[in-house]
Amino acid sequence: MGKKINGKYYKKVSSSVPETNIYYFPPKPDERKDKRKSPPIHETDIDDLPSDRGSKKDIMDYPANQSDEKFEDLMNQHQSIVHALFKQDDKVKNEYRIRLNDSIDASRFLLRQGLPFRGHGGAIKERFIGVVHVKETSSLTLKSAIDDLFARDRMSITLQREGRETWHIKLAREGEGGAMANTQTYGFPIYAADWIPEETVRSKIDKHKENSEDGIEPSSSLASRSCIALAGGGGEGRSGIPNVIVICRVDLETNSLLEQPVGRVVVSGLPYRMAAHPREGALICALPESCKRFDWENIMRPREGEELEEVINELEDVGQQLALEFNQEGSVLAAGGEDGTLRIFEWPSMKTILNESNAHGEVKNLTFSESGKFLVSLGGPLCRVWDVNASTAVASLSKEKDELFASCRFSVDNSGDEVLYIAAKTVERGGSIITWDTTSWKRKQSKLLKNYSITAFNVSPDGKFLAFGTLEGDVLIISSTKMKTHQFVKKAHLGLVTALTFSPDSRFLVSVSFDSRAKLTVIEQKPETSTWNKLAGGVFVVRVASSGFVLFLDGKGDHR
């Protein structure tokens, strides 16, 4: 009795008798016999084999002996792809995951650069807009996703189909206040950003008066200009992207960033972190092994043959510094290293105040108190408070549950008291903001931000607002008193936000990202809720002007 297939029995044909149209060559005596070995194809034209699955021979169309073998192969679970993967050990699986994740990360990074596709003549043919994840690929789902993407940048599929004005022309006609006027792409991944004190660079900016015919720019126009410093680049790889520091203008009248930088200098290594001196014309950058000082004049007017960067001897060959911070007076500089060393110096003498090699596993963030008395360092599971004058640690702030401290900032509340904010990440609950009492160093309150993974954090100089950047590229601004959302900028960037910086007057926020973009967000001035129309007991007064009647409504909606 043969094997039963699809309800029928087939008698197994002896393999010694070749079937019709099947080439059969008896095995040699010393050759191992393998019944799964395919018939020879030396006389088969591979190009003639069908590529369409529907055109291939059905298994029942094969001779009985071969159909048996193919059936057994299909039924053998040990030959399945799933089983083949399952048999791999953990090392092989982990190596596969690493390769896969690296490939995905590299693809995302290249896509998020937003580089345009160009023709042979160099003209831009297509522009990168964004990457959208869809749950399915049906026509309705794809159309909905495209509509949402176009709406985000104020575009329209209808306008594109009918050949009318394109979105970038439309925005240009709307003027500098359009949706894209406050966003600029500078051609390199941006790691750090800082607002430049106007008095430190105003004299340098005045030398660049290209806008006026006689070379003199009106004082009113000068008063409306400010600057930010951006740092980043391609790192040590061979991407062709340089490591640079640029100075960009901000037009405070049109609330826009200007595309052309007023200063740009290429540096020897990736400027991963930086700190602008609050008064002097100095910028300190943390490069892979050392920290270097740059003068504003050298950045804005670099000269060939001159040394544009000055190595700080006390921070030379100390490894990567992950945090740099000046106190408000600019008299003290703190640096936190990847090796966990915390260094505090007097500025500009660079006299050592503190050199603690075991401050943390690695120092990720630093912040000085408003008075300059305390320095808070963050790294690993702990956040430590240091008395700068005494050069000693006075408190350790511990995380709770699944918290992971990400960033810290000092500020002043409405009553004038100092307060410490710590932005934390959680494994499952999203981000949170923790407020600490700066006298007892105990927690005061914690605000949970569900579904937000915090990658950047800052506090406005006036202490009224807290700003967060997320892994998804969103920017969130909340009030520091009520801890409620003040503004939400969805998809401000194509990828994670790397840094946030408020203007000195707290009117603007600049966010930067790996997507090479800097975005200027105007802080909305929302009027306070008026109390003249509220009476005790929740009674509201509404006057109907046309009739002269007065309508009273209480909290329960009763009319009187």
BASETOR-939086 format. One record per residue (C-alpha): residue in one letter; y, z, x. Coordinates in steps of 0.1 Angstrom, whole numbers, plus 5000, padded with zeros to 4 digits. Layout:
N
AYZX;...
END
This chain:
560
M500050005000;G503449905014;K506750095011;K508450114977;I512049964976;N514149924945;G511049984923;K508949714940;Y506149744966;Y506249534996;K503349475019;K504249515055;V503649195073;S502049215107;S504649175135;S502248955154;V503048665129;P506548535132;E508348475099;T509848145089;N513148065107;I512848385127;Y512548355165;Y509948585178;F508948655214;P506048885222;P507049175244;K505949185280;P503249435288;D505549655309;E508349635283;R508849935260;K508549835224;D511449925201;K510949835165;R514749855159;K515349585185;S517149295169;P515648945171;P517048725199;I520148535191;H520248295221;E520048005196;T522348165170;D525948055168;I527848375164;D530948195151;D528948075122;L528048435111;P529848535079;S532748775084;D533148845047;R530949135036;G530248955003;S528848655021;K526348855043;K522648855035;D521449125012;I518849355027;M516249225003;D516748865016;Y515348965050;P511548935056;A509549235045;N508949375080;Q512649355089;S513849495056;D511549795061;E513149865095;K516749825082;F515950045052;E514550315075;D517650295097;L519950335067;M518050625054;N517950795088;Q520651065086;H520451125124;Q521950785130;S525050835107;I528550855121;V529051195106;H525951335123;A526951165156;L530351355154;F528651675143;K526351665173;Q529251675197;D530052005213;D533352185209;K534752065242;V534351695232;K535751765197;N538851945212;E539351655237;Y539251415208;R541751615188;I544051635218;R543951255223;L544551195186;N547451445183;D549051305214;S548750955200;I550351065167;D553151255185;A553950965207;S554050725177;R556350965158;F558651005188;L558950625193;L559550565156;R562150845154;Q564250695182;G565550465155;L565750175180;P566649845163;F564349535165;R566149255182;G565748885183;H565548665215;G569248635216;G569749015215;A571049015179;I569749305157;K567249175132;E566049495116;R567149855117;F564850155116;I565550375086;G562850635085;V559250735080;V557950835046;H554650995037;V553050875005;K549951014988;E548650674976;T549550314982;S549850184946;S552749954939;L554550214917;T554250484943;L555450264971;K558350134950;S559350494942;A559250594978;I561350304989;D563850374961;D564150734972;L564550635009;F567250375000;A569050624978;R569250875006;D571350625026;R573150484996;M571250154997;S569849944969;I566849714966;T568649514940;L571549444964;Q569149344991;R567349104968;E570448944954;G571948894988;R575149084980;E576949305005;T574549515026;W574649885028;H576249895063;I579049665051;K579549865020;L579850185040;A582350025064;R584449915034;E584450275022;G586150385054;E585350655079;G584650905052;G581450725042;A577950875043;M577250765079;A580750825093;N579751185103;T576551075120;Q576350895154;T573450785176;Y573950835213;G570750675227;F568950975242;P567051285228;I569551565225;Y568351915235;A571652105236;A575152095220;D578252315223;W581752295209;I584252265237;P587352495237;E590252265231;E592552425256;T590052365284;V589951985280;R593151895262;S594851805295;K591951585304;I591851415270;D595551345271;K594851115301;H592850885278;K595450745254;E593950405245;N594950415209;S598750385212;E600750085225;D602950275248;G600050495261;I601450805242;E599350935214;P601251115186;S600951495188;S599751515152;S596851295161;L596051505192;A596151815171;S593451665148;R591051595177;S588351825191;C585351765213;I581651855216;A579351845246;L575851705242;A573051715268;G569551575269;G567551265280;G564151125288;G563051405312;E560851335341;G558951045325;R559250675329;S560750605295;G563850445310;I566050695291;P568450865315;N569251235316;V572951265307;I575751495296;V578351335272;I581551455257;C582351325222;R585451335201;V585551485166;D588251355143;L589151655121;E591251445097;T588551195087;N585751455093;S583851215115;L582251185150;L583550905172;E580850665185;Q582350605220;P582150915242;V585151015262;G583051135291;R579451065304;V577651165335;V574051105346;V572351405360;S569351445383;G567051635359;L566751705322;P569651935310;Y567452145287;R569952415280;M573652465286;A576552705281;A580252615280;H582652875295;P584952995267;R588052955287;E587552775321;G586652415326;A583052475334;L579752385319;I576452545331;C573252345326;A569652455331;L567652185349;P563952195356;E564252415387;S567852525391;C571152575372;K574152355380;R577852375372;F579752065360;D583552045357;W585051875327;E587051645349;N583951525367;I582251445333;M585251265318;R586351085349;P583351055373;R584150895406;E581650715428;G580750895460;E581751235448;E579351515441;L579551565403;E577251865401;E577352195419;V574152395424;I574552775416;N573052935447;E571853245428;L570053025402;E568552775427;D564752715428;V564152985401;G562252755377;Q563152645343;Q565752865325;L565152855287;A568453035278;L571953055291;E574853255276;F578353365284;N579953675268;Q583053615247;E585453685276;G583553465300;S583253745325;V579453775324;L576653505325;A573053575315;A570053345322;G566553385309;G563653215326;E560353055316;D558753305339;G560053595319;T562853695343;L566253805329;R569253775352;I572853895345;F575753815367;E579453875369;W581453555366;P582653375387;S581653595416;M577953575406;K577453945416;T574154055402;I574254305374;L570554295364;N567454115377;E564454215356;S561354015364;N559254155336;A561754135307;H559353915286;G556453685290;E559153415288;V562853455277;K563453215248;N566953325236;L569953535245;T573053665227;F575953895237;S577454145212;E581054085202;S582254365224;G580154245253;K578454585257;F574954475246;L572854175254;V569754095233;S566953895249;L564153745228;G560653645240;G557053695230;P556453965204;L559454175213;C563254155211;R564954385237;V568454525237;W570154585271;D573154795279;V575054555302;N577154825320;A574155055325;S571854765334;T569054905314;A567154845282;V568055075253;A565854945225;S562954725216;L562754555182;S559254475171;K558054205147;E556054275116;K552954115102;D552853745111;E556453715122;L557353525154;F560953575166;A562653245172;S566353305178;C568953585178;R572753595172;F575353875171;S578153865145;V580654085126;D580354165089;N583254195064;S583854555073;G584254475110;D580954625121;E578754435145;V575454305131;L572454145147;Y570653855130;I567153745141;A565553425128;A561853445126;K558953215118;T555853315098;V552453155097;E552253095060;R555453215043;G557952995061;G561053125079;S562953455075;I566253605086;I566253975096;T569454185097;W569554475122;D571754785124;T573454785158;T573755165159;S570155275151;W568654935159;K566654955127;R566054675101;K568554665073;Q567154375053;S565054065055;K565553735037;L562553505033;L563253125034;K560052975019;N558652645031;Y561152625060;S560052625096;I563152725117;T563752535149;A567452605155;F569752885144;N573452985147;V576153205131;S579653085124;P582453255145;D583953415114;G580553555105;K580553415070;F577753165074;L574253135089;A572952785098;F569252685102;G567652365114;T564052285104;L561052105117;E561451835090;G565051765100;D566851955072;V569952165078;L570452475057;I573752685055;I573653015037;S576253295032;S575753595054;T576753845027;K574753724996;M572053545017;K572253254992;T572252884999;H575752755004;Q574852395015;F571652205020;V571651885040;K568251725033;K566951495061;A570051535082;H567751415111;L564551215114;G562751495132;L563151865142;V566651995148;T567052115184;A570452285183;L573352385160;T576952465169;F579852575147;S583452475154;P585752765166;D587452775132;S584052775113;R585052465093;F582452225108;L578852235119;V577251995144;S573451955144;V571451755170;S567851635173;F565251445192;D566151145171;S569251095194;R571651175166;A574451415162;K575651495127;L578851665116;T578651865084;V581851985068;I581552345055;E582352335018;Q585152575007;K583852684974;P586352884953;E585453244945;T584453324910;S587553424891;T587553764875;W590453724851;N588253584823;K585653864826;L585954184806;A583954504808;G580554494791;G579954124799;V582453994774;F583953654781;V587253524767;V587653154758;R590953024743;V590852704722;A594152544729;S594252304700;S593852564673;G595152874689;F591953064681;V590353304706;L586553304709;F584753614722;L581253594736;D579253894748;G576353884771;K573953834742;G575753524729;D577153704698;H580353534684;R583253744673;
END
